[in-house]
Amino acid sequence: MKKYRAVLAVLVCVALVLLAYSFSKRAYVQHLQRAHITVKAQHMKRSVVNESSSKENSDNIDDVVYYKASSGKIQYVVTYSQNKSDLNLLMAANSIKKMFRDYDFQFTITENPVAGFDSLLLDGTFKKDGKDFALKELLIKNEKEFWQALAIYPSSEKNAEKADKFIKSVIVDTTTK
């Protein structure tokens, strides 16, 4: 009888580990408190290295928080910053275009996709090492606050659907400051 209980206990433990592993690979709704934003994605982890680098390279940033996650070959990034002065979203979009200038970057911009906020949605494609990639990026600002939600992925309909779900899941929270 003890042998059966031990085997049963081991099987339950293995099942719990497998369940936890499969859960960690699924997208779920999470509130990124320091970024004042809610998204549906794989577990987003803070990237303190990027935060330090951004503060050192910009005189306009008072505070910045980066989160990132990946699923398969899709990379997800969320950025929040408090700035000393107002940000121009079209200038931010053009700086993204400059970052990808060597990759035949083509994109469209949709203005104000997020009701109640000054916002832009970039939907673009680029080539890297002969392969087709795409990105979806949501830029949102509220006075001196700036949010960025980004998905970069190998170009495919399936990946584009996942990126769309991520972008459409974004909920900005301006009430918790």
C-alpha positions as CSV (number, residue, x, y, z in Angstrom):
1,M,0.0,0.0,0.0
2,K,2.9,2.4,0.8
3,K,4.4,1.6,-2.5
4,Y,1.2,2.6,-4.4
5,R,1.0,5.9,-2.4
6,A,4.6,6.7,-3.2
7,V,4.0,6.1,-6.9
8,L,0.8,8.1,-6.8
9,A,2.6,11.0,-5.1
10,V,5.4,10.9,-7.7
11,L,2.8,10.9,-10.6
12,V,0.9,13.8,-9.0
13,C,4.2,15.8,-8.7
14,V,5.1,15.1,-12.3
15,A,1.6,16.2,-13.4
16,L,1.9,19.4,-11.4
17,V,5.4,20.2,-12.9
18,L,4.1,19.6,-16.4
19,L,1.0,21.7,-15.8
20,A,3.2,24.5,-14.4
21,Y,5.5,24.3,-17.5
22,S,2.6,24.4,-20.0
23,F,1.1,27.3,-18.1
24,S,4.3,29.3,-18.3
25,K,4.3,29.0,-22.1
26,R,0.7,30.3,-22.4
27,A,-0.3,33.9,-22.7
28,Y,-2.2,35.2,-19.7
29,V,-3.5,38.6,-18.6
30,Q,-1.0,40.3,-16.3
31,H,-0.8,43.8,-14.8
32,L,2.7,45.3,-15.0
33,Q,2.3,47.5,-12.1
34,R,5.5,49.6,-12.5
35,A,4.5,50.2,-16.1
36,H,0.8,51.0,-15.3
37,I,-0.3,48.7,-18.1
38,T,-2.2,45.4,-18.4
39,V,-1.4,43.0,-21.3
40,K,-2.0,39.4,-22.3
41,A,1.3,37.7,-23.1
42,Q,3.7,35.1,-21.9
43,H,5.2,36.0,-18.5
44,M,6.8,39.4,-18.9
45,K,10.1,39.9,-17.1
46,R,11.7,43.2,-16.2
47,S,14.9,44.2,-18.0
48,V,16.8,46.4,-15.7
49,V,19.8,46.5,-18.1
50,N,17.7,48.2,-20.8
51,E,16.3,50.6,-18.1
52,S,19.8,51.8,-17.1
53,S,20.9,52.2,-20.7
54,S,17.9,54.3,-21.6
55,K,18.4,56.6,-18.7
56,E,22.0,57.1,-19.5
57,N,21.3,57.9,-23.2
58,S,18.4,60.3,-22.8
59,D,18.2,63.6,-21.0
60,N,14.4,63.6,-21.3
61,I,13.7,60.4,-19.2
62,D,12.9,60.7,-15.5
63,D,12.0,57.0,-15.1
64,V,11.7,54.1,-17.5
65,V,10.6,50.4,-17.1
66,Y,11.1,47.6,-19.6
67,Y,9.4,44.3,-19.7
68,K,10.0,41.5,-22.2
69,A,8.9,38.0,-23.1
70,S,9.2,35.6,-26.0
71,S,7.1,32.7,-27.3
72,G,8.5,30.6,-30.1
73,K,10.2,33.2,-32.3
74,I,7.9,36.1,-31.3
75,Q,9.5,38.8,-29.1
76,Y,7.2,41.0,-26.9
77,V,8.3,44.2,-25.3
78,V,6.5,46.7,-23.1
79,T,8.1,50.0,-22.2
80,Y,6.9,52.8,-19.9
81,S,8.6,56.1,-19.3
82,Q,8.0,59.3,-17.5
83,N,9.5,62.1,-19.3
84,K,10.7,65.6,-18.5
85,S,9.0,67.1,-21.5
86,D,6.2,66.1,-23.9
87,L,6.9,63.4,-26.5
88,N,6.0,63.7,-30.2
89,L,4.6,60.3,-31.3
90,L,5.4,60.9,-35.0
91,M,9.0,61.6,-34.1
92,A,9.1,58.4,-32.1
93,A,7.7,56.5,-35.1
94,N,10.3,58.0,-37.3
95,S,13.1,57.0,-34.9
96,I,11.8,53.4,-35.2
97,K,12.0,53.7,-39.0
98,K,15.6,54.9,-38.7
99,M,16.5,51.9,-36.5
100,F,15.3,49.6,-39.3
101,R,16.6,51.6,-42.3
102,D,19.1,48.9,-43.2
103,Y,16.4,46.2,-43.4
104,D,14.0,47.5,-46.1
105,F,11.5,48.5,-43.4
106,Q,8.0,49.3,-44.8
107,F,5.1,50.3,-42.5
108,T,1.7,51.8,-42.1
109,I,0.6,54.1,-39.3
110,T,-2.9,54.1,-37.8
111,E,-3.6,57.2,-35.7
112,N,-5.4,57.1,-32.4
113,P,-6.2,53.4,-32.2
114,V,-6.6,53.7,-28.4
115,A,-9.6,55.8,-27.4
116,G,-8.9,58.6,-25.0
117,F,-5.1,58.7,-25.6
118,D,-2.8,60.2,-28.2
119,S,-1.6,57.0,-29.9
120,L,-0.2,55.4,-33.0
121,L,-0.1,51.8,-34.3
122,L,2.7,50.8,-36.5
123,D,2.3,47.7,-38.7
124,G,5.4,46.9,-40.6
125,T,7.6,44.4,-42.4
126,F,11.4,44.1,-42.9
127,K,14.0,41.7,-44.1
128,K,16.9,40.4,-42.0
129,D,19.4,37.9,-43.3
130,G,17.1,37.2,-46.3
131,K,14.1,36.3,-44.1
132,D,10.8,38.2,-43.8
133,F,9.9,39.6,-40.4
134,A,7.1,41.8,-39.2
135,L,6.3,44.0,-36.3
136,K,3.3,45.6,-34.6
137,E,4.0,48.5,-32.3
138,L,1.6,50.5,-30.3
139,L,2.7,53.9,-29.0
140,I,0.6,55.7,-26.4
141,K,1.1,59.0,-24.6
142,N,-0.6,60.8,-21.8
143,E,0.9,64.1,-21.0
144,K,4.6,63.3,-20.1
145,E,4.0,59.5,-19.9
146,F,4.8,57.2,-22.8
147,W,3.9,53.5,-23.3
148,Q,5.2,51.2,-26.0
149,A,3.9,47.7,-26.7
150,L,5.9,45.9,-29.4
151,A,5.8,42.4,-31.1
152,I,8.5,41.4,-33.6
153,Y,8.1,38.0,-35.3
154,P,9.0,36.0,-38.4
155,S,6.3,36.9,-40.9
156,S,3.4,34.5,-41.0
157,E,-0.4,34.8,-40.6
158,K,-0.3,32.8,-37.4
159,N,2.4,35.0,-35.8
160,A,0.5,38.1,-37.0
161,E,-2.6,36.9,-35.2
162,K,-0.7,36.4,-32.0
163,A,0.9,39.9,-32.3
164,D,-2.6,41.4,-32.9
165,K,-4.0,39.7,-29.8
166,F,-1.1,41.1,-27.8
167,I,-1.5,44.6,-29.1
168,K,-5.3,44.5,-28.7
169,S,-4.9,43.3,-25.1
170,V,-3.2,46.6,-24.0
171,I,-5.0,48.5,-21.2
172,V,-3.3,51.6,-19.9
173,D,-3.9,52.4,-16.2
174,T,-3.5,56.1,-15.3
175,T,-5.3,55.8,-12.0
176,T,-2.6,54.0,-9.9
177,K,0.0,56.7,-9.6
